[in-house]
Amino acid sequence: MGNVSAAESQKSGGTAAQTPVPEAPKFSPSMPTANFVADNESLPNPGTFEDLFKKVKELMPNPLEGCKLVINKGISNHFQINHSLSLSSFGQSSYHFGATYVGSQQSSPTEAFPVLLGDIDTTGSLNAQIIHQLAERIRAKAVVQTQQTQWGVYQGELEYRGDSYTGTVTLANVNPLEETGIVVAHYLQSVTKRLSLGAELLYHYGQGNQATIISGAARYATDNWYASGTLGPTSCHLAYWHKGREIEFGVEFESNFRAQETAATLGYQIALPQGVLFKGMVDSNWTVCGTLEKKLQPIPFTFTLSALLNHKKDQSRFGFGLMLG
C-alpha cells in the first residue's frame, strides 16, 4: 500500500511511510551492453521503487503490546490459513482470520503465481490482494481494503520489467463519477552495475483540485551495503543499509517540507546462536524499541518478547507473542 499511503500523506502534509509488498520474480538480463560495460556483461534489473528502502524497513522491529497468538496451518501445498489473536490493555483486542493461496504457475524456483492473500477481522474490515504474472515480464496486482462496510482503498498496479529497467503504473481510488483518484508512475533504470537512477510521478485529482509531484531517486549498491534516496519538492527520504558477519544495521532519514517534520531512525538486527534473533531501533523522537525472537526447536514455535519506551513522552509498551507453524 506504499503508493496510496505516500499519496495521501503528501496530500495531508504527513511523512510518508512505505509498506513492503511481495517480491517480484527476477528475470535474466539479456540487454545489449552499454559503452561503459564490458562486452560480455549486461546491466542488471534494478528492481522496483519499493526495493529502495525495503532492507532497511525489514530491520525495524515490530513492537507488541499485551499478548499475541498466531497459528499458521497448511491445508495443502497451495493453500494456507492463519489465525491471529491480540489482547491489549491500551488498544482494542482483535481477532484476524487470514488465507493464502499460491498457484502452480512456476516463474522461478522460489516463486509461483497467482498469489491470493486475504485477511478479515471481527469488525468486518477486509484486506485482500491478488498478484499474478501475466507474461514473462509483466506482473499485475490488485488490492482492496474495506473499513467495516465502507470502501477504504482499491488499487490496481501494472509492472513491466526490462533487462535493465522497471516501469510501474498504479491507479488508486479512481472514481470517474466523483472525478477523484490517484495515479502514480515509477521508473528505475540501471546506469551501471551498481548505480540506479529513477523518477516518480504522482498525480492527484479530486474536489475540483489537482496536483502533480515529480521526484527523483538514486541507489548505489555493493555486495554488502547500499545507499538510496528520493528527493522531491515536498519530501526527502534517505537510507543506508550494511550487512556484516553477524549484524545488519540501517539508517533512515525522512523529512516532509510542507509539514516541517523530520525524523531519523537507526535500526539493527543480530542473529545469535540457537535460533535467536534480536532487532533494535532508536529514533530522533526519543523512542527505543527492541524485539527478541526465539525458535523453539524441534516444535515449530517462535516465542517473541517486545519492549518500547518513549523517553520524551514517558510512555512504555511491553508484550509477548507466540507463533505456531
N, C-alpha and C positions, 0 to 999 in steps of 0.2 A: 504494500500500500504506500510505498515511498513516494510515488508521483503525486497521488491525491493529497497525502499529508503535506508534502512540500508546497503544493499549490495553495492549499487552504491556509497554511501557515504564513506564506508570503502575503496572502490577501489580508490576513488579520494582523500581520506585523510580528508574529512569533517566530521563534527559532525553529527551523525545520528539523525533523527527525526522520531518519530512514529506517524502514523495516526490511530485514533481509528477506529475499524470495528464493525459491528453489533454483539451484544452479543449472544453467542451460547446457545441453550437450556440446562437446568440443569437436571441432572439425579439423581435418588435416589440411594444413596450408599448402596451396599449390600455385599461388600467385607469382607471376614473373618478378624477379628481384629488381629492386631499385638500384640506382647507380652506386649508392654508398653501402650496399650489401654484397657480399661475395656471391659469385655466380651460382654456386651450388647450394645457396641458402635462400630462404624466403622469410618475409616478415610474419610474425605470429599474429593470431587473432587477439585483440586487446581485451576481450570480454565485454561486459556491459557497464553502464554508468554506475549501477548499484555495486559493482565489484570494487569501485574506487575506495570505498570505506568499509567493505564487508569484513575483512580480517580484524580490523580494529574494533568494530562493533561486537564481533564474536568474543573478544577478550573481556568485555564488560560483564560483571556478574549480574544475575537476575535475582534480586533480593526477594525473600519470602517474608510474610508477616503472618504469624499464627502457625497453622498446620496445613499441610497439603499432601494429598494422597493421589497418585496417578497409577492406573492399571492399564497396561497395554496387552492386547490379546490378538494373536494372529489367527484368523479364521482359515486362510488358505495362503498360497504363495502370492496371491494378488490382492488379498483383502485383509484389512486390519481395523480393529475398533479400539477405542480407549475411553476410559472413564477418569474424570478429574474432579476431586472434591477439595474445596478450600474452606477452612474455618478461620475466621478472623475476629478479633475484638475491636478493631478500629474501622475496617471497611466491611462491606457486605460479604457474607458467606455465599458460596456459589457451587453449583454442580454443572459440569460440562460433559456432553457426550460427543465424541468425535469418530469419524470414519475416514479411512484412506483406501483408495483403490488404485493399483498400478497395473496398467495394461501389459500386453505381451509384445508390443512393437519395440524391439530392442534397437536402440540407436547407438549404444556403446556398452562395454562390459558392465558398467555401473548404473546405466540409465535406461529406462523404458517408459513408453508412453502408450495411451494417455494417462494422466495423473488427475485423480479427483480427490479433493480434500473438503471435508465438511465438519463444522463444529456448531453445536447449538446448546444453549443453557436453559435454565428453568424459567426465565422470563420470555423465552421465545426468540431471543436475538440469535441470528444466524450469520455465520461466516463461511462462505463456500468459494472454492477455486477450481477451475478446470484448466489444465495445461496440456497442450498437445503439439506434437511435432508434425506439422502439415507437410513438409518436404525436408530434404536434406539440410537446407539452410534456413528454413522458415519455421518459427515457433509462434504459437498463439496462446494467449492466456485471457481468461475471463474471471472477474472477481465480483462477488455480490456480498454486501453486508447489510443487514437489517437491524434496527433497534426496536425490539418488540414488534409492533405492527407497522412501523414506518420504514421506508427505504432510507438507508444511510449512505451507502456507496455502491455504485455499479460502474464497472470499469472494464474496458477491453484493450488489449495490448497485442501488437504485432511486431515481431522481431526478425530481422534478417542479418545473418552472419556471413560476411565475406571472408576471403582468405586473410585479410589484414585490417578489417574494419567491422564494426557492428552498428546497425541503424535500428532505432526503435521508435514507434509511434504509439501513443497512449491517448485514449479518449475516456474521460471520466465524467460521470453525472451529466451527460449530454441530454438535454430535453428540448426538442425542437418546438414544442408547444409553448413553453415558457421562455424560449430563447436563452438558455443558460447552459454552461458547460465549461470544461477544461480540456485543453489539448496540449500535450507535451511531446516534443520530439528530441531524441538524443542521437548523437553521432560521435563515435570514438574510433580514431584511426591510429594505427601503429606507424610511427615515423622512423624509429629504429627498433632493434630487437628489445631495447629496454625502455624507450620513451614512447608514450602515447599521448596524443592531443585530441581534444574533442570540444563539443559545444552542446548547449541545451537551449531549446526554445520553448518557452511556456506562454501560452495564450489563454486568458480567462475572460469570459464574457457573461453578462447577466445583469438584469435590472437596469438596462439602458446604459451600462458602463462596460468598458472593455480595457484590458491591459495586456501588454506584451513585455516579457522579460527575457533577455538573452544573456547567458552566462558561458564562460569558458572553463575548460577543465584540462588538467595535465596529470600524468603519473609517470614516475621513474621507478623501475623495479629491477632488483637483482635477485639472486637465488635465495637470500635470507632476509632481505628488507625491501621496503618500498616507501616512497613518499608521494602523496597525491593531494589534490586540492581543486576546488572550484571557486570562481570569483565572478560576481555579477554586480549589478547596480544596487541591489538590496541586501546582499549577504556575501559572506566569505566562509569557506569550510576547508580546513587543512587537516591532514592526518599523516602520521608516521608510524610504521609497524616494523618490528625487528624480532627475529627468532634466533635464540641461542640454543645451546645444547639441552638445557632443562627448563628454560624460561622463555616466555614470549611477553613482549610488552608493546604498548601502543600509546601514542599521544594524539589527542584530538582537540582542535580549536574551532569554535563556531562563533560567528558574530553576525548579528542582524542589525543593519544600519538604520532601518526605519524605527525599530523598537529600542535602539541603542542598548542592546543586550549582548553580552559577550560571556562565553564560558569555555574553560579549558579543563580537560579531563585526562588523567593518567590511569591506564589500566594494565594489568599484568596477569599472567597465568603461569602456574608452576605445576608440573607433573611430577608427583612424588612416587616413591616405590609403593608396591602393593595396591595399585589401583586407586590412589588418592589424587584428586585434582583440586587445587586451590586457585580461586580467582579473587583479585582485589582491585579496588578503584578508589581514587580520591580526586575531587574536582575543586574548582575555584570558588564554589558556593559553600565550602567547608563541610562537604559531605564525604564520609568514609564508609565504604561498603565492602563486604567480603562474603564469599560462599566457599564451603568445603564439601566436596563430594567424595564419597567412599563407596566403591563397588564391593558388595558382599558376595564373594565367590564361595562355592560354585553356584549358589542360587542366583537367579537374575534380579537381584535387588540393588538399588542405588539409594544410599542414605545421604541427605543434604542438611547441612547446618548453615544458617544465614544470619547476618547482623548488619544493620545500617544505623549510622549515627550522624546527625547534623549538628555540629558544634554551635553554629550561629543561631539556629532556631531552638536549640536544646531539645531535639526530638530524637527518638530512637525506635527502631523496629527490630524484632527478633522473631525467628521462625525456624521450622524444620520441616523436611519433606521426605517422603518415601515413594520411590518409583519401582513398580513391579513389571518386569517384562522388557 
